[in-house]
Amino acid sequence: MGIKKIILAGCLGVLGGLSLSAHADWEVNLMPGVTEISRSVYDLHMIIFWVCVAIAVVVFGVMFWSMFHHRKSRGAKSAHFHENTTVEVIWTIIPVGILVAMAVPSAATLIEMYDPSEAEIDIQVTGYQWKWKYDYLDEEISYFSNLSTPRDQIYNAESKGENYLLEVDNHLVVPVDTKIRFLLTANDVIHSWWVPELAVKKDAIPGFINEAWTIIDEPGIYRGQCTELCGKDHGYMPVVVEAVSKDDYASWVATTKAAASAKADLASKSWTLDELMTEGEQVYLRACAACHQPNGEGLPGAFPALKGSPIAVGDVAAHIDIVVNGKPGTAMQAYKDQLSAVEMAAVITYERNAWGNNTGEAVTPAQLADMQWGMEQLMAKGEEVYLKACAACHQPNGQGLPGAFPSLVGTEIVKGDIAKHIDIVVNGKAGSAMQAFKDQLSAEEIAAVVTYERNAWGNNGGDSVKPSVVASWNGGAK
């Protein structure tokens, strides 16, 4: 940075010692920002701006002087000549010199902007229509960030708020004085993640990973937007970054993980219809109303109505399937990776009972959780869990260690009563090395590994265990 600052200072000196800071408060201009890179970009912008101003003054000054002093009324006669080598050399060398002088600090800034190495925190940013998903790769924290401007403000039913269309339900929380690397991609179409005060603007493209980084100097809230035309609600896709102290960030990480754990436990709760309707209305307004409208009447020719529609009052299994897996060839996304089982159950229940639909049907989170786990998914997950938690004793091929750990190939535990198999995995076996996994594995993991053991290595029992069965087993797994 030292060489670049010297070059910047030299350029400023050539321009007559103009102060960049004197223009920092101009309303129609770039902002200096809250990172070193953003200030470098601002300084570079101002240098090039004043170079352009100086060139304009010289060029237009000579032009207007020439027009005034060589006007026809003064009897000026045009000269007749073809070329002047000296003049042509001069007007070639001077622009090249100016471009080189501007290229040096520009290149230095660009090289620094494109160097995400030695980052302390990695965050994957995924664009969805029309929301952002943030995955903290080092902390196993993941959540969506949705526009939280009330719909009444958007439809002019109430006055606009201070941060109209620039507020979200979940901020991207990061620590100050920490190098953060962003890995940007998209789930559907091209988006662009932009926060001007951080000088970060990078396209999020499906199937590609772009990189950006920042080090924020000052705690605060910094707002931006998607800057790619990504669909009808492109303008409803803000970015809000909240920079906090390192201690506050550590507290936020702990609190967020605890909240995620508590939220996961809600799937095993017994939900009433009223509770599902209350939760479902919030999910609907956040995730569905943009297309299907708050009144459920949709947008004719673009998005179907849910009020009185076959999908909302017909077969509940078909309704669940379209919310969970989406509908190929349409704008209906698969929400299995965007909403929790509780949120999907609640919004389906709401759609089946709101706006006069009144089916009286309630969809439980357990139904949703089970639907996402077919035999193929259970076997794939089960193999992963088995190799991690079971293979050390029972061996990767299921043959066990004779005299120490029993075989799982063709034996009574995997070929006999499935209830006993579930119970021994959930609660262990007293007096043996078989541990209780209810406090070590999730309900989904236990269901998957039991299914895997009953169908791997030629067992082929055809049995599958659903997570809801495990969750309710003797108090359930965590």
JOFEN-V516070 format. One record per residue. N is the residue number from 1. RES is the residue in one letter. PHI is phi in whole degrees, -180 to 180 (* if undefined). PSI is psi as a letter, one per 20 degrees, with the letter a starting at -180 (999 if undefined). Layout:
# JOFEN-V516070
n & res & phi & psi
N & RES & PHI & PSI
N & RES & PHI & PSI
This chain:
# JOFEN-V516070
n & res & phi & psi
1 & M & * & h
2 & G & -61 & g
3 & I & -63 & g
4 & K & -64 & g
5 & K & -64 & h
6 & I & -63 & g
7 & I & -63 & g
8 & L & -59 & g
9 & A & -64 & h
10 & G & -64 & g
11 & C & -63 & g
12 & L & -63 & h
13 & G & -63 & g
14 & V & -60 & h
15 & L & -83 & j
16 & G & 90 & k
17 & G & 70 & k
18 & L & -64 & p
19 & S & -90 & p
20 & L & -68 & h
21 & S & -63 & h
22 & A & -65 & i
23 & H & -108 & j
24 & A & -65 & h
25 & D & -96 & j
26 & W & -60 & p
27 & E & -78 & h
28 & V & -104 & n
29 & N & -172 & r
30 & L & -65 & r
31 & M & -106 & q
32 & P & -61 & h
33 & G & 81 & a
34 & V & -124 & j
35 & T & -131 & q
36 & E & -62 & h
37 & I & -63 & g
38 & S & -63 & h
39 & R & -71 & h
40 & S & -64 & g
41 & V & -63 & g
42 & Y & -63 & g
43 & D & -60 & g
44 & L & -62 & g
45 & H & -59 & g
46 & M & -69 & h
47 & I & -60 & g
48 & I & -67 & h
49 & F & -60 & g
50 & W & -72 & h
51 & V & -62 & g
52 & C & -63 & g
53 & V & -62 & g
54 & A & -61 & g
55 & I & -62 & g
56 & A & -62 & g
57 & V & -61 & g
58 & V & -65 & g
59 & V & -65 & g
60 & F & -70 & h
61 & G & -62 & g
62 & V & -63 & g
63 & M & -64 & g
64 & F & -68 & h
65 & W & -61 & g
66 & S & -65 & g
67 & M & -63 & h
68 & F & -76 & g
69 & H & -81 & i
70 & H & -119 & k
71 & R & -78 & q
72 & K & -63 & h
73 & S & -65 & i
74 & R & -93 & j
75 & G & 80 & k
76 & A & -68 & p
77 & K & -116 & p
78 & S & -70 & q
79 & A & -80 & q
80 & H & -119 & o
81 & F & -149 & r
82 & H & -105 & g
83 & E & -152 & r
84 & N & -143 & o
85 & T & -58 & g
86 & T & -62 & g
87 & V & -63 & g
88 & E & -66 & h
89 & V & -63 & g
90 & I & -63 & g
91 & W & -79 & i
92 & T & -93 & g
93 & I & -67 & g
94 & I & -61 & g
95 & P & -61 & h
96 & V & -62 & g
97 & G & -61 & g
98 & I & -64 & g
99 & L & -63 & g
100 & V & -64 & g
101 & A & -62 & h
102 & M & -80 & h
103 & A & -69 & h
104 & V & -63 & g
105 & P & -66 & h
106 & S & -63 & g
107 & A & -63 & g
108 & A & -61 & g
109 & T & -67 & g
110 & L & -64 & g
111 & I & -60 & g
112 & E & -67 & g
113 & M & -63 & h
114 & Y & -99 & k
115 & D & -118 & n
116 & P & -87 & j
117 & S & -65 & q
118 & E & 61 & k
119 & A & -73 & q
120 & E & -94 & h
121 & I & -135 & p
122 & D & -113 & p
123 & I & -126 & p
124 & Q & -89 & p
125 & V & -111 & o
126 & T & -118 & p
127 & G & -88 & p
128 & Y & -127 & q
129 & Q & -82 & o
130 & W & -131 & n
131 & K & -161 & r
132 & W & -118 & q
133 & K & -115 & p
134 & Y & -117 & p
135 & D & -117 & o
136 & Y & -84 & o
137 & L & -67 & h
138 & D & -92 & i
139 & E & -118 & i
140 & E & 57 & l
141 & I & -110 & p
142 & S & -147 & p
143 & Y & -162 & r
144 & F & -99 & q
145 & S & -122 & o
146 & N & -115 & q
147 & L & -56 & p
148 & S & -116 & j
149 & T & -62 & p
150 & P & -58 & q
151 & R & -62 & h
152 & D & -63 & h
153 & Q & -70 & g
154 & I & -64 & h
155 & Y & -93 & j
156 & N & 61 & k
157 & A & -85 & i
158 & E & -148 & r
159 & S & -68 & q
160 & K & -70 & q
161 & G & -80 & r
162 & E & -61 & g
163 & N & -111 & l
164 & Y & -55 & p
165 & L & 63 & j
166 & L & -128 & k
167 & E & -124 & q
168 & V & -130 & r
169 & D & -76 & h
170 & N & -129 & o
171 & H & -73 & q
172 & L & -82 & o
173 & V & -96 & p
174 & V & -139 & q
175 & P & -86 & q
176 & V & -78 & r
177 & D & 54 & k
178 & T & -138 & p
179 & K & -79 & p
180 & I & -117 & p
181 & R & -101 & p
182 & F & -104 & p
183 & L & -110 & o
184 & L & -108 & p
185 & T & -149 & a
186 & A & -142 & q
187 & N & -96 & h
188 & D & -135 & f
189 & V & -123 & a
190 & I & -76 & p
191 & H & -120 & r
192 & S & -147 & p
193 & W & -96 & o
194 & W & -136 & p
195 & V & -130 & o
196 & P & -60 & h
197 & E & -69 & i
198 & L & -100 & i
199 & A & 57 & k
200 & V & -116 & p
201 & K & -146 & o
202 & K & -145 & p
203 & D & -71 & q
204 & A & -110 & o
205 & I & -118 & p
206 & P & -57 & p
207 & G & 84 & i
208 & F & -127 & q
209 & I & -119 & o
210 & N & -101 & q
211 & E & -117 & q
212 & A & -152 & r
213 & W & -154 & r
214 & T & -157 & q
215 & I & -131 & o
216 & I & -92 & p
217 & D & -85 & h
218 & E & -121 & p
219 & P & -60 & q
220 & G & 160 & a
221 & I & -114 & p
222 & Y & -123 & p
223 & R & -113 & q
224 & G & -153 & a
225 & Q & -153 & r
226 & C & -74 & p
227 & T & -115 & k
228 & E & -121 & p
229 & L & -73 & n
230 & C & -109 & j
231 & G & 136 & a
232 & K & -64 & h
233 & D & -106 & k
234 & H & -52 & h
235 & G & -76 & i
236 & Y & -109 & k
237 & M & -130 & m
238 & P & -78 & r
239 & V & -121 & p
240 & V & -130 & o
241 & V & -107 & p
242 & E & -111 & o
243 & A & -95 & p
244 & V & -129 & r
245 & S & -66 & r
246 & K & -64 & h
247 & D & -66 & g
248 & D & -66 & h
249 & Y & -66 & g
250 & A & -61 & g
251 & S & -66 & g
252 & W & -63 & g
253 & V & -60 & g
254 & A & -63 & g
255 & T & -66 & g
256 & T & -67 & g
257 & K & -65 & g
258 & A & -64 & g
259 & A & -65 & h
260 & A & -65 & h
261 & S & -65 & g
262 & A & -66 & h
263 & K & -65 & h
264 & A & -63 & h
265 & D & -68 & h
266 & L & -65 & h
267 & A & -63 & h
268 & S & -93 & i
269 & K & -73 & q
270 & S & -87 & o
271 & W & -96 & p
272 & T & -88 & r
273 & L & -61 & g
274 & D & -63 & g
275 & E & -65 & g
276 & L & -65 & h
277 & M & -65 & g
278 & T & -64 & g
279 & E & -66 & g
280 & G & -64 & h
281 & E & -63 & g
282 & Q & -65 & g
283 & V & -65 & g
284 & Y & -61 & g
285 & L & -64 & h
286 & R & -81 & h
287 & A & -113 & i
288 & C & -123 & h
289 & A & -65 & h
290 & A & -59 & h
291 & C & -96 & g
292 & H & -87 & i
293 & Q & 73 & q
294 & P & -59 & h
295 & N & -91 & j
296 & G & 74 & j
297 & E & -92 & i
298 & G & 64 & a
299 & L & -124 & o
300 & P & -51 & p
301 & G & 87 & i
302 & A & -124 & g
303 & F & -129 & p
304 & P & -68 & q
305 & A & -72 & q
306 & L & -106 & i
307 & K & -73 & o
308 & G & 70 & j
309 & S & -84 & q
310 & P & -59 & h
311 & I & -69 & h
312 & A & -91 & i
313 & V & -119 & j
314 & G & -96 & c
315 & D & -62 & p
316 & V & -66 & h
317 & A & -64 & h
318 & A & -67 & h
319 & H & -64 & g
320 & I & -60 & g
321 & D & -63 & g
322 & I & -72 & h
323 & V & -73 & g
324 & V & -70 & g
325 & N & -109 & i
326 & G & 73 & a
327 & K & -135 & o
328 & P & -56 & q
329 & G & 84 & j
330 & T & -129 & r
331 & A & -81 & i
332 & M & -75 & o
333 & Q & -81 & r
334 & A & -84 & p
335 & Y & -97 & j
336 & K & -64 & h
337 & D & -102 & j
338 & Q & -113 & h
339 & L & -122 & q
340 & S & -76 & r
341 & A & -60 & h
342 & V & -62 & g
343 & E & -66 & g
344 & M & -67 & g
345 & A & -61 & g
346 & A & -67 & g
347 & V & -71 & h
348 & I & -66 & g
349 & T & -59 & g
350 & Y & -63 & g
351 & E & -64 & h
352 & R & -84 & i
353 & N & -131 & i
354 & A & -90 & r
355 & W & 57 & k
356 & G & 88 & j
357 & N & -64 & g
358 & N & 47 & l
359 & T & -75 & h
360 & G & 76 & j
361 & E & -92 & p
362 & A & -117 & p
363 & V & -101 & p
364 & T & -92 & q
365 & P & -58 & h
366 & A & -61 & h
367 & Q & -60 & g
368 & L & -66 & g
369 & A & -60 & g
370 & D & -68 & h
371 & M & -64 & h
372 & Q & -81 & i
373 & W & -121 & n
374 & G & -80 & r
375 & M & -60 & g
376 & E & -63 & g
377 & Q & -68 & g
378 & L & -64 & g
379 & M & -67 & g
380 & A & -65 & g
381 & K & -69 & h
382 & G & -62 & g
383 & E & -62 & g
384 & E & -61 & g
385 & V & -68 & g
386 & Y & -60 & g
387 & L & -65 & h
388 & K & -81 & g
389 & A & -114 & i
390 & C & -122 & h
391 & A & -65 & h
392 & A & -61 & h
393 & C & -95 & g
394 & H & -90 & i
395 & Q & 73 & q
396 & P & -58 & h
397 & N & -91 & j
398 & G & 78 & j
399 & Q & -79 & i
400 & G & 68 & a
401 & L & -124 & o
402 & P & -51 & p
403 & G & 87 & i
404 & A & -126 & g
405 & F & -131 & p
406 & P & -68 & q
407 & S & -73 & q
408 & L & -111 & j
409 & V & -97 & o
410 & G & 68 & j
411 & T & -92 & r
412 & E & -60 & h
413 & I & -64 & h
414 & V & -100 & i
415 & K & -108 & i
416 & G & -95 & b
417 & D & -60 & o
418 & I & -66 & h
419 & A & -63 & g
420 & K & -66 & h
421 & H & -64 & g
422 & I & -61 & g
423 & D & -64 & g
424 & I & -71 & h
425 & V & -75 & g
426 & V & -70 & g
427 & N & -108 & i
428 & G & 73 & a
429 & K & -136 & o
430 & A & -58 & q
431 & G & 81 & j
432 & S & -133 & r
433 & A & -82 & i
434 & M & -76 & o
435 & Q & -81 & r
436 & A & -84 & p
437 & F & -95 & j
438 & K & -64 & h
439 & D & -102 & j
440 & Q & -117 & h
441 & L & -121 & q
442 & S & -76 & r
443 & A & -59 & h
444 & E & -65 & g
445 & E & -67 & g
446 & I & -67 & g
447 & A & -58 & g
448 & A & -68 & g
449 & V & -72 & h
450 & V & -65 & g
451 & T & -60 & g
452 & Y & -62 & g
453 & E & -63 & h
454 & R & -84 & i
455 & N & -130 & i
456 & A & -89 & r
457 & W & 57 & k
458 & G & 85 & j
459 & N & -64 & g
460 & N & 47 & l
461 & G & -72 & h
462 & G & 78 & i
463 & D & -80 & q
464 & S & -133 & q
465 & V & -115 & p
466 & K & -91 & q
467 & P & -57 & h
468 & S & -63 & h
469 & V & -66 & g
470 & V & -67 & g
471 & A & -61 & h
472 & S & -100 & j
473 & W & -84 & o
474 & N & 46 & l
475 & G & 94 & i
476 & G & 83 & r
477 & A & -88 & r
478 & K & -65 & 999
